[in-house]
């Protein structure tokens, strides 16, 4: 699940509670210690992140093969360069 929250100090506890409720009904549990989160807002304070069960990533993370980087404005630059390399490799293989 890729989720964005506009006010993590307030909304994160509610999301965790909702996720735990869903887990108890569905018998599906999330391994929080393997879950990653990344603050995209440069004004997010470290104190706001303490106590959450996630592994916090400050420079970037990978989600379904896409690099999500900080600041978020770099995401297209990183993804496009990877995409360009993959296309070039594919074209090279097609010629052989």
N, C-alpha and C positions, 0 to 999 in steps of 0.2 A: 504494500500500500504506500503510495506517495501522497502525503498529506501536508497541506500548508495551513498554518495557524496565524491569525493576525495579532493575537495577544497571548503568547504562550504562558505567561505566569497565571493567567486566569483560565484560559481554555484547555491547557494541557491536563490539569487534574480531571476536568470533565471528560476529556477524550479517554484518559486512562480508565476512569470508572466505567464509561460506556463500553470500552473494549473488554474489560473484565466481565461485565454483565453479559455481553455477547458470548464470551468464552464459556461462561458457566452454563448458558443455555445450549450452545452448539457443541460443547465439549471440545472446542478448538482453543488451544492455548498458544499464546505468542511467547517466544523466547526473547524476553526484553533485553537480555544481555548480548544478544546478537543483533539487536535492532539499532539502527544508526539514525542520528538526527543532526541537522546542520542549521544553525541560525543564519538566516539570510539577511536579517536586519542588522546593520552595524551598531545599532543602539541597544541591542540585546545585551544585558549585563550578565556576567558569569553567575552572580548571585541568583538570578532568575532561573538558572539551569540546574542548580544544585538540588539534589533529591529526586531528579527524574531518573528512570531506569535505563535510559538510552546510553549508547556510546556516542558522545558528542564529537562531531567532526568539524573542525574550524576552517580547513582549507578546501575541502571537497570530498565527494563520495561518488560512487558509481551506482546507478539504478537502471536495471535492465539494459546494461551495456552503454548507457549514456553517462558521461561524466558531468556531474553537477558541481560547479565550482563557485567559489566565493571570490570576488563579488559576482552576483548572478549575471551581470552584463557580459562576463567572459564565457558564458555557457555556449553561445553560438560559435564563438571563435574556436573553442576546443572541440566541439562536436563537428563543426564543418571541416576542420582540418583532418580529423579522423575519417570522416565521410569521404573527403577528397582522396585520401590515401587508399581507402578500400575500393573506391571506384577505379582509381588508376591501376591497382593491382588486378582488379577484375578485367579491365581492358587489356592489360598485358597478357594475362592468362588466355584470353579469347584469341589473341593473335598467334599464340604458339601452337 
